Amino acid sequence: MISFIIPTLNEEKYIGKTLDYIYKYKGEYEIIISDTNSVDKTVEIAKQYTNKIIIHSKEGKRLTIAAGRNLGASIAVGEYIVFLDADICIIDPDNFFRIAFKAFECDPKLVALTSRLYVFKELETFGDKIVIPIFIYIRFLMNNFLGIGAATGEFQMIRSSVFRKINGFDESLVVGEDDDLFRRLSRVGRTRLHLGLVAYHSGRRAHALGWLKLLYTWTRDTLSIWIFKKSLSKEWKEIR
């Protein structure tokens, strides 16, 4: 069984589309929405697909996305946890997860998978076409050959027992919590970027900030986490 966990904050623009594609999956699954007090129609839309909706209601404090994901995972019952961002679409989930399950079955030491990630064709920019294939190649090399886990939070499929064994995401990290999780997973098992798995997203952060600024921020925070165990960014601003 798969537990799909999606952290949300004012995601009415994309959440319905994301959940529509999950709903096409014919396997056994549950959908868990971990919401940080959305003020739009996110929760209203999510209720059409699932009754497992956790709303963080502590006033004056905004959850890190790591905390939001951990909160969702705390009630997950699936053997596998799939973390998705709210703007991710898996076009053919039956074939996608057939390939993913086969990868886990063929390799008992495999603890986590990620996929190729592309921007929706109708939203894709020239910068996306240049930068994204480079990132895919780097993460493929790191996971599959160097044994260094690396994956963004758009799609991560993890054995739930191992996720709990390493205590999930580091909630102190404002950014970089996704790569940090995969790095720690690679120390207890094998992580892999499977080239046969493809998912799509909006690319909204790179489009809003520009690739140069985003790459600078990612690089700076990644190095800080590796060296000092903390991110330099104090806030990951909402972009909708």
C-alpha positions as CSV (number, residue, x, y, z in Angstrom):
1,M,0.0,0.0,0.0
2,I,1.1,3.5,-0.8
3,S,0.6,6.5,1.5
4,F,0.6,9.7,-0.6
5,I,1.6,12.7,1.5
6,I,1.2,16.2,0.2
7,P,2.0,19.3,2.2
8,T,-0.1,22.3,1.2
9,L,-0.4,26.0,1.7
10,N,-2.8,27.9,-0.6
11,E,-2.6,25.4,-3.4
12,E,-6.0,25.7,-5.0
13,K,-4.5,26.3,-8.4
14,Y,-2.8,22.9,-8.7
15,I,-4.0,20.5,-5.9
16,G,-7.1,19.3,-7.8
17,K,-5.0,18.4,-10.9
18,T,-2.5,16.6,-8.8
19,L,-5.1,14.6,-6.9
20,D,-7.0,13.8,-10.2
21,Y,-3.9,11.9,-11.4
22,I,-3.5,10.0,-8.1
23,Y,-7.1,9.0,-8.3
24,K,-6.4,7.2,-11.6
25,Y,-4.2,4.7,-9.7
26,K,-5.8,1.3,-9.4
27,G,-3.6,0.0,-6.7
28,E,-4.1,0.3,-2.9
29,Y,-3.4,3.7,-1.5
30,E,-4.3,6.5,0.9
31,I,-4.0,10.3,0.4
32,I,-2.9,12.4,3.3
33,I,-3.0,16.2,3.1
34,S,-0.9,18.1,5.6
35,D,-2.1,21.7,5.4
36,T,-0.6,24.8,7.0
37,N,-3.7,27.0,7.4
38,S,-4.5,27.6,3.8
39,V,-6.9,30.6,3.3
40,D,-8.0,29.6,-0.2
41,K,-10.0,26.6,-1.4
42,T,-7.2,24.1,-0.9
43,V,-8.8,22.1,1.9
44,E,-12.2,22.3,0.3
45,I,-10.9,20.8,-2.9
46,A,-8.8,18.1,-1.0
47,K,-12.0,17.0,0.9
48,Q,-13.4,15.8,-2.4
49,Y,-10.6,13.2,-2.6
50,T,-9.7,12.2,1.0
51,N,-10.8,12.5,4.6
52,K,-7.2,12.3,5.9
53,I,-6.5,16.0,6.2
54,I,-4.3,17.4,8.9
55,I,-4.5,21.1,9.5
56,H,-1.8,22.8,11.5
57,S,-3.6,25.3,13.7
58,K,-0.9,26.6,16.0
59,E,-1.3,30.4,15.7
60,G,1.8,32.5,15.1
61,K,4.0,29.7,13.9
62,R,4.3,28.5,10.3
63,L,5.4,24.9,9.8
64,T,8.5,24.2,7.9
65,I,7.7,21.9,4.9
66,A,9.8,19.2,6.7
67,A,7.5,19.4,9.7
68,G,4.4,19.3,7.4
69,R,5.7,16.2,5.7
70,N,6.5,14.5,9.0
71,L,3.1,15.4,10.3
72,G,1.5,13.6,7.4
73,A,3.8,10.6,7.8
74,S,2.8,10.3,11.4
75,I,-0.6,8.9,10.4
76,A,0.5,7.0,7.3
77,V,-0.2,3.3,7.3
78,G,1.3,2.3,3.9
79,E,4.4,0.1,3.4
80,Y,5.7,2.9,1.1
81,I,5.4,6.6,1.6
82,V,5.3,8.8,-1.5
83,F,6.0,12.5,-0.8
84,L,4.6,14.8,-3.5
85,D,4.5,18.5,-3.9
86,A,1.0,19.9,-4.6
87,D,1.9,20.8,-8.2
88,I,3.2,17.4,-9.2
89,C,1.5,15.2,-11.8
90,I,2.1,11.5,-12.5
91,I,0.5,11.1,-15.8
92,D,0.1,7.3,-15.8
93,P,0.3,6.2,-12.2
94,D,-0.4,2.5,-12.8
95,N,2.6,2.1,-15.1
96,F,4.7,4.5,-13.0
97,F,4.2,2.5,-9.8
98,R,4.4,-0.9,-11.5
99,I,8.0,0.2,-12.5
100,A,8.7,1.6,-9.0
101,F,7.5,-1.5,-7.2
102,K,9.5,-3.8,-9.5
103,A,12.6,-1.8,-8.6
104,F,12.1,-2.3,-4.9
105,E,11.3,-6.0,-5.3
106,C,14.4,-6.6,-7.3
107,D,16.7,-4.8,-4.8
108,P,16.0,-5.5,-1.1
109,K,18.7,-2.9,-0.2
110,L,16.8,-0.2,-2.1
111,V,15.2,2.2,0.5
112,A,14.2,5.1,-1.6
113,L,13.4,6.2,-5.2
114,T,13.1,9.5,-7.0
115,S,12.3,10.2,-10.7
116,R,13.1,12.4,-13.6
117,L,11.2,15.7,-13.1
118,Y,10.2,18.0,-15.9
119,V,8.1,21.2,-16.2
120,F,4.7,20.8,-17.9
121,K,5.3,21.3,-21.6
122,E,2.9,24.3,-21.8
123,L,4.9,26.1,-19.1
124,E,8.5,25.0,-20.0
125,T,11.0,27.8,-20.6
126,F,14.3,27.8,-22.4
127,G,16.1,27.8,-19.0
128,D,14.1,24.7,-17.9
129,K,15.3,22.9,-21.0
130,I,18.9,23.7,-20.2
131,V,19.1,23.3,-16.5
132,I,16.7,20.5,-15.6
133,P,18.5,17.7,-17.7
134,I,21.8,18.7,-16.0
135,F,20.2,18.3,-12.6
136,I,18.7,14.9,-13.6
137,Y,22.2,13.8,-14.7
138,I,23.8,15.0,-11.5
139,R,21.3,13.3,-9.2
140,F,21.4,10.1,-11.3
141,L,25.2,10.0,-10.9
142,M,25.0,10.8,-7.1
143,N,22.4,8.2,-6.3
144,N,23.1,5.4,-8.7
145,F,26.9,5.5,-8.9
146,L,28.4,7.5,-6.0
147,G,26.0,6.3,-3.3
148,I,25.2,9.8,-2.2
149,G,21.4,10.3,-1.9
150,A,20.0,13.4,-3.6
151,A,16.4,14.2,-4.5
152,T,14.0,17.2,-4.4
153,G,10.7,16.9,-2.6
154,E,8.6,16.9,-5.7
155,F,8.7,13.1,-5.7
156,Q,10.3,10.8,-3.2
157,M,9.1,7.1,-2.7
158,I,10.5,5.6,0.5
159,R,10.1,2.4,2.5
160,S,8.1,3.6,5.5
161,S,10.0,1.5,8.0
162,V,13.3,3.1,6.9
163,F,11.8,6.6,6.9
164,R,10.8,6.1,10.6
165,K,14.1,4.5,11.4
166,I,16.0,7.7,10.5
167,N,13.3,9.9,12.2
168,G,12.0,11.4,9.0
169,F,12.8,14.9,7.8
170,D,14.9,17.3,9.8
171,E,12.3,19.9,10.9
172,S,15.0,22.5,11.7
173,L,15.8,22.9,8.0
174,V,13.8,25.6,6.2
175,V,15.2,24.5,2.9
176,G,17.2,21.5,1.7
177,E,15.3,19.0,3.9
178,D,14.6,16.8,0.9
179,D,18.2,16.4,-0.2
180,D,19.2,16.0,3.5
181,L,16.7,13.1,3.9
182,F,18.0,11.2,0.8
183,R,21.5,11.7,2.0
184,R,20.7,10.1,5.3
185,L,18.7,7.4,3.6
186,S,21.8,6.5,1.5
187,R,23.7,5.8,4.7
188,V,21.4,3.0,5.7
189,G,20.5,1.6,2.3
190,R,20.5,2.3,-1.4
191,T,18.8,5.3,-3.1
192,R,18.2,5.5,-6.8
193,L,17.0,7.9,-9.5
194,H,15.0,5.7,-11.8
195,L,15.2,6.9,-15.4
196,G,12.0,5.0,-16.2
197,L,10.0,7.2,-13.9
198,V,8.8,10.6,-15.1
199,A,6.7,13.2,-13.3
200,Y,5.8,16.8,-14.2
201,H,5.5,20.0,-12.2
202,S,4.9,23.7,-12.7
203,G,8.4,25.0,-12.3
204,R,6.9,28.0,-10.5
205,R,9.8,28.9,-8.2
206,A,12.5,28.9,-11.0
207,H,10.1,31.0,-13.2
208,A,9.4,33.5,-10.4
209,L,12.9,34.0,-9.1
210,G,14.9,33.1,-12.3
211,W,17.3,30.1,-12.5
212,L,20.4,32.1,-11.6
213,K,19.0,33.3,-8.3
214,L,17.5,29.9,-7.5
215,L,20.7,28.0,-8.3
216,Y,22.7,30.4,-6.1
217,T,20.2,30.0,-3.2
218,W,20.2,26.2,-3.5
219,T,24.0,26.0,-3.7
220,R,24.5,28.2,-0.7
221,D,22.0,26.4,1.4
222,T,23.3,22.9,0.4
223,L,26.8,23.7,1.3
224,S,25.7,25.2,4.6
225,I,23.7,22.1,5.5
226,W,26.6,19.8,4.5
227,I,29.1,21.8,6.6
228,F,27.1,23.4,9.4
229,K,24.0,21.2,9.5
230,K,21.7,24.2,9.0
231,S,20.4,26.2,6.1
232,L,21.3,29.9,5.6
233,S,17.8,30.8,4.4
234,K,15.5,31.7,7.3
235,E,12.3,31.4,5.2
236,W,11.2,29.6,2.0
237,K,8.7,32.1,0.6
238,E,5.4,31.0,-0.7
239,I,5.1,31.3,-4.5
240,R,1.7,30.7,-6.0
